[in-house]
């Protein structure tokens, strides 16, 4: 699968995902799973929503 998440987008996803995941653990909420999903898309550099919408923020492949 092609990487479609650029470096700036990747950092933002990891930081926001980490914050949501920590908040989910602190407040014992399932919102933390959304944070884990955001972090996973940042770490693996592939977003399925971007793939469906044909969006590519990765400048290295362009």
N, C-alpha and C positions, 0 to 999 in steps of 0.2 A: 504494500500500500504506500502511496506517495505521501511524503511529508507536506502538509499544507498549512502549518502553523509557523509563522516567522518568529524571530528571536524576541522582539518586543512583546508580541502577543503571548509568547510562551512564558515570559517572566511575569506578565500581568496575571495570566491564568494560574500559575503556581502560587503567587502571593495571595491572590483573592481566594483561591481554593483552600489554601492552608488556613486562612482566617475563618472561612465558613466551616471547615472541618473542626477546628478548635472550638468554635462557638457551638457546633452541634454536640460535641462531647461535653462541654461545660453545662449546656442547658438540656442535655439528654434528649436531643431532638434528631429526627431523621434527616434534617437539613444538612447534617454533616456528610451524608452520602453524596450530595450535590458537590460539596467541596472536594471530596475524593475523586469524583468524576472530572472536575475541572483540573485538578492536579494531574490526573492520568493523561488528559489531552495535552497538557503542557509538557509532561515528561516524554511521552511517546511522539509528540509533534504531529499528531493526526487527529482531526476533528471530523466526525461523521456528518455533522450538520453542515460544515464547510464543504464537505465532499458532495452532499446533495444539492447545495446551492451554488456549486462550482466557484467557491471563493478560495483564493490562495494568497496568504499573507507572507509566504516564504519567498524571499527575494533571491535566494541562492539558486532555485530551480528556474526562475523566470528568465 
